[in-house]
Amino acid sequence: MAREKFFEWFGVGTAILYSMLVAMNVGAEFVGFTLLLISAFSIGAWAWFGKHRGMLLLQVFYATAGIIGMVRWF
């Protein structure tokens, strides 16, 4: 159970940091999209272990958005 809670809350924290960095428009978009990718992997792991297949699918798209954002801002 502790592993699942870690992935869940670590993913939530990195998603919050991502959204704040991008919203503040301070030039840290690449770091923000990197945090989105990390968040997607973390919440994706939580979804996998908890058998939350809908959330897992959503994280695949968030990870894709993170990669696209990183490539476009690099």
MARVO-675430 format. One record per atom (N, C-alpha, C): y, z, x; atom name. Coordinates in steps of 0.05 Angstrom, whole numbers. Each point is the difference from the previous one (the first is absolute). Layout:
<rs>
r py: Y, pz: Z, px: X, atomo: CA;
...
</rs>
This chain:
<rs>
r py: -24, pz: 0, px: 16, atomo: N;
r py: 24, pz: 0, px: -16, atomo: CA;
r py: 25, pz: 0, px: 17, atomo: C;
r py: 0, pz: 14, px: 22, atomo: N;
r py: 24, pz: 2, px: 17, atomo: CA;
r py: 7, pz: -28, px: 11, atomo: C;
r py: -20, pz: -16, px: 7, atomo: N;
r py: 5, pz: -27, px: 10, atomo: CA;
r py: 15, pz: -17, px: -21, atomo: C;
r py: -9, pz: 1, px: -25, atomo: N;
r py: 13, pz: -15, px: -21, atomo: CA;
r py: 29, pz: 9, px: -5, atomo: C;
r py: 4, pz: 26, px: 1, atomo: N;
r py: 28, pz: 10, px: -4, atomo: CA;
r py: 18, pz: -9, px: 22, atomo: C;
r py: -10, pz: 0, px: 25, atomo: N;
r py: 16, pz: -8, px: 23, atomo: CA;
r py: 9, pz: -29, px: -4, atomo: C;
r py: -20, pz: -18, px: -6, atomo: N;
r py: 7, pz: -29, px: -4, atomo: CA;
r py: 20, pz: -3, px: -23, atomo: C;
r py: -5, pz: 14, px: -22, atomo: N;
r py: 18, pz: -2, px: -23, atomo: CA;
r py: 28, pz: 7, px: 7, atomo: C;
r py: 4, pz: 24, px: 11, atomo: N;
r py: 27, pz: 10, px: 5, atomo: CA;
r py: 14, pz: -13, px: 24, atomo: C;
r py: -16, pz: -7, px: 21, atomo: N;
r py: 12, pz: -14, px: 22, atomo: CA;
r py: 10, pz: -28, px: -9, atomo: C;
r py: -16, pz: -13, px: -17, atomo: N;
r py: 9, pz: -26, px: -11, atomo: CA;
r py: 24, pz: 3, px: -18, atomo: C;
r py: 2, pz: 21, px: -16, atomo: N;
r py: 23, pz: 4, px: -16, atomo: CA;
r py: 25, pz: 5, px: 17, atomo: C;
r py: -3, pz: 16, px: 21, atomo: N;
r py: 23, pz: 6, px: 17, atomo: CA;
r py: 10, pz: -24, px: 15, atomo: C;
r py: -18, pz: -17, px: 10, atomo: N;
r py: 9, pz: -24, px: 14, atomo: CA;
r py: 12, pz: -20, px: -19, atomo: C;
r py: -10, pz: -1, px: -25, atomo: N;
r py: 12, pz: -18, px: -20, atomo: CA;
r py: 29, pz: 9, px: -7, atomo: C;
r py: 4, pz: 26, px: -2, atomo: N;
r py: 27, pz: 10, px: -5, atomo: CA;
r py: 19, pz: -7, px: 22, atomo: C;
r py: -9, pz: 4, px: 25, atomo: N;
r py: 16, pz: -7, px: 23, atomo: CA;
r py: 7, pz: -30, px: 1, atomo: C;
r py: -21, pz: -16, px: -6, atomo: N;
r py: 4, pz: -29, px: -1, atomo: CA;
r py: 22, pz: -7, px: -20, atomo: C;
r py: -2, pz: 10, px: -24, atomo: N;
r py: 19, pz: -8, px: -21, atomo: CA;
r py: 28, pz: 10, px: 6, atomo: C;
r py: 2, pz: 23, px: 12, atomo: N;
r py: 27, pz: 10, px: 7, atomo: CA;
r py: 12, pz: -17, px: 23, atomo: C;
r py: -15, pz: -7, px: 20, atomo: N;
r py: 10, pz: -16, px: 22, atomo: CA;
r py: 10, pz: -27, px: -9, atomo: C;
r py: -16, pz: -13, px: -17, atomo: N;
r py: 8, pz: -26, px: -10, atomo: CA;
r py: 24, pz: 2, px: -18, atomo: C;
r py: 0, pz: 20, px: -18, atomo: N;
r py: 22, pz: 3, px: -19, atomo: CA;
r py: 27, pz: 7, px: 14, atomo: C;
r py: -1, pz: 15, px: 22, atomo: N;
r py: 24, pz: 7, px: 14, atomo: CA;
r py: 13, pz: -23, px: 16, atomo: C;
r py: -16, pz: -22, px: 4, atomo: N;
r py: 10, pz: -23, px: 13, atomo: CA;
r py: 14, pz: 6, px: 27, atomo: C;
r py: -14, pz: 15, px: 17, atomo: N;
r py: 11, pz: 8, px: 26, atomo: CA;
r py: -12, pz: -16, px: 23, atomo: C;
r py: -13, pz: -22, px: -6, atomo: N;
r py: -11, pz: -17, px: 21, atomo: CA;
r py: -28, pz: 9, px: 10, atomo: C;
r py: -13, pz: 17, px: -15, atomo: N;
r py: -26, pz: 10, px: 8, atomo: CA;
r py: -22, pz: -12, px: -18, atomo: C;
r py: 4, pz: -25, px: -9, atomo: N;
r py: -19, pz: -12, px: -18, atomo: CA;
r py: -27, pz: -4, px: 12, atomo: C;
r py: -1, pz: -7, px: 26, atomo: N;
r py: -26, pz: -4, px: 13, atomo: CA;
r py: -16, pz: 26, px: 0, atomo: C;
r py: 14, pz: 22, px: 7, atomo: N;
r py: -13, pz: 26, px: 0, atomo: CA;
r py: -9, pz: 7, px: -29, atomo: C;
r py: 17, pz: -6, px: -19, atomo: N;
r py: -7, pz: 5, px: -28, atomo: CA;
r py: -25, pz: -15, px: -9, atomo: C;
r py: -2, pz: -26, px: 7, atomo: N;
r py: -23, pz: -15, px: -8, atomo: CA;
r py: -25, pz: 9, px: 15, atomo: C;
r py: 4, pz: 10, px: 25, atomo: N;
r py: -23, pz: 12, px: 14, atomo: CA;
r py: -10, pz: 25, px: -14, atomo: C;
r py: 19, pz: 16, px: -10, atomo: N;
r py: -8, pz: 24, px: -16, atomo: CA;
r py: -14, pz: -8, px: -26, atomo: C;
r py: 9, pz: -22, px: -12, atomo: N;
r py: -13, pz: -10, px: -24, atomo: CA;
r py: -29, pz: -7, px: 6, atomo: C;
r py: -5, pz: -14, px: 22, atomo: N;
r py: -27, pz: -7, px: 8, atomo: CA;
r py: -17, pz: 24, px: 5, atomo: C;
r py: 11, pz: 20, px: 14, atomo: N;
r py: -15, pz: 25, px: 5, atomo: CA;
r py: -6, pz: 14, px: -26, atomo: C;
r py: 20, pz: 1, px: -18, atomo: N;
r py: -4, pz: 13, px: -26, atomo: CA;
r py: -22, pz: -14, px: -15, atomo: C;
r py: 0, pz: -27, px: 0, atomo: N;
r py: -20, pz: -15, px: -15, atomo: CA;
r py: -28, pz: 6, px: 11, atomo: C;
r py: -3, pz: 2, px: 26, atomo: N;
r py: -27, pz: 6, px: 11, atomo: CA;
r py: -8, pz: 28, px: -7, atomo: C;
r py: 19, pz: 19, px: 1, atomo: N;
r py: -6, pz: 28, px: -6, atomo: CA;
r py: -8, pz: 3, px: -29, atomo: C;
r py: 17, pz: -10, px: -18, atomo: N;
r py: -6, pz: 3, px: -29, atomo: CA;
r py: -25, pz: -17, px: -7, atomo: C;
r py: -4, pz: -22, px: 14, atomo: N;
r py: -24, pz: -16, px: -4, atomo: CA;
r py: -25, pz: 15, px: 8, atomo: C;
r py: 1, pz: 16, px: 22, atomo: N;
r py: -23, pz: 16, px: 7, atomo: CA;
r py: -5, pz: 22, px: -21, atomo: C;
r py: 22, pz: 12, px: -10, atomo: N;
r py: -3, pz: 20, px: -21, atomo: CA;
r py: -13, pz: -13, px: -25, atomo: C;
r py: 9, pz: -24, px: -7, atomo: N;
r py: -11, pz: -14, px: -23, atomo: CA;
r py: -29, pz: -7, px: 4, atomo: C;
r py: -7, pz: -8, px: 24, atomo: N;
r py: -28, pz: -7, px: 6, atomo: CA;
r py: -18, pz: 24, px: -3, atomo: C;
r py: 8, pz: 22, px: 13, atomo: N;
r py: -17, pz: 24, px: -1, atomo: CA;
r py: -2, pz: 12, px: -29, atomo: C;
r py: 21, pz: -3, px: -15, atomo: N;
r py: 1, pz: 11, px: -27, atomo: CA;
r py: -10, pz: -20, px: -21, atomo: C;
r py: -7, pz: -24, px: 9, atomo: N;
r py: -9, pz: -21, px: -19, atomo: CA;
r py: 21, pz: -8, px: -20, atomo: C;
r py: 25, pz: -1, px: 9, atomo: N;
r py: 22, pz: -9, px: -17, atomo: CA;
r py: 5, pz: -29, px: 6, atomo: C;
r py: -16, pz: -17, px: -12, atomo: N;
r py: 1, pz: -29, px: 8, atomo: CA;
r py: 26, pz: -14, px: -7, atomo: C;
r py: 13, pz: 8, px: -22, atomo: N;
r py: 25, pz: -12, px: -7, atomo: CA;
r py: 21, pz: 6, px: 21, atomo: C;
r py: 1, pz: 24, px: 9, atomo: N;
r py: 20, pz: 8, px: 21, atomo: CA;
r py: -7, pz: -13, px: 26, atomo: C;
r py: -26, pz: -4, px: 6, atomo: N;
r py: -8, pz: -14, px: 24, atomo: CA;
r py: 11, pz: -29, px: 0, atomo: C;
r py: -4, pz: -13, px: -22, atomo: N;
r py: 10, pz: -27, px: -3, atomo: CA;
r py: 31, pz: -1, px: 4, atomo: C;
r py: 14, pz: 18, px: -12, atomo: N;
r py: 29, pz: 2, px: 3, atomo: CA;
r py: 8, pz: 3, px: 29, atomo: C;
r py: -15, pz: 16, px: 15, atomo: N;
r py: 6, pz: 5, px: 28, atomo: CA;
r py: -4, pz: -25, px: 17, atomo: C;
r py: -19, pz: -17, px: -8, atomo: N;
r py: -4, pz: -25, px: 14, atomo: CA;
r py: 25, pz: -17, px: -2, atomo: C;
r py: 13, pz: 0, px: -23, atomo: N;
r py: 24, pz: -16, px: -4, atomo: CA;
r py: 24, pz: 14, px: 15, atomo: C;
r py: 1, pz: 26, px: 0, atomo: N;
r py: 21, pz: 14, px: 15, atomo: CA;
r py: -3, pz: -5, px: 30, atomo: C;
r py: -25, pz: 0, px: 10, atomo: N;
r py: -4, pz: -6, px: 28, atomo: CA;
r py: 8, pz: -29, px: 6, atomo: C;
r py: -5, pz: -18, px: -17, atomo: N;
r py: 8, pz: -28, px: 3, atomo: CA;
r py: 30, pz: -2, px: 1, atomo: C;
r py: 14, pz: 15, px: -18, atomo: N;
r py: 29, pz: 0, px: 0, atomo: CA;
r py: 11, pz: 12, px: 26, atomo: C;
r py: -13, pz: 20, px: 10, atomo: N;
r py: 9, pz: 12, px: 25, atomo: CA;
r py: -3, pz: -19, px: 23, atomo: C;
r py: -22, pz: -14, px: 1, atomo: N;
r py: -4, pz: -20, px: 21, atomo: CA;
r py: 21, pz: -23, px: -2, atomo: C;
r py: 4, pz: -10, px: -23, atomo: N;
r py: 20, pz: -21, px: -4, atomo: CA;
r py: 27, pz: 10, px: 8, atomo: C;
r py: 8, pz: 24, px: -8, atomo: N;
r py: 25, pz: 11, px: 7, atomo: CA;
r py: 4, pz: 3, px: 30, atomo: C;
r py: -21, pz: 9, px: 14, atomo: N;
r py: 1, pz: 4, px: 29, atomo: CA;
r py: 3, pz: -27, px: 14, atomo: C;
r py: -15, pz: -20, px: -9, atomo: N;
r py: 2, pz: -27, px: 12, atomo: CA;
r py: 28, pz: -12, px: -4, atomo: C;
r py: 11, pz: 3, px: -24, atomo: N;
r py: 26, pz: -12, px: -6, atomo: CA;
r py: 23, pz: 15, px: 14, atomo: C;
r py: -3, pz: 26, px: 5, atomo: N;
r py: 22, pz: 15, px: 13, atomo: CA;
r py: -3, pz: 0, px: 30, atomo: C;
r py: -22, pz: -9, px: 11, atomo: N;
r py: -4, pz: 2, px: 29, atomo: CA;
r py: 15, pz: -21, px: 15, atomo: C;
</rs>
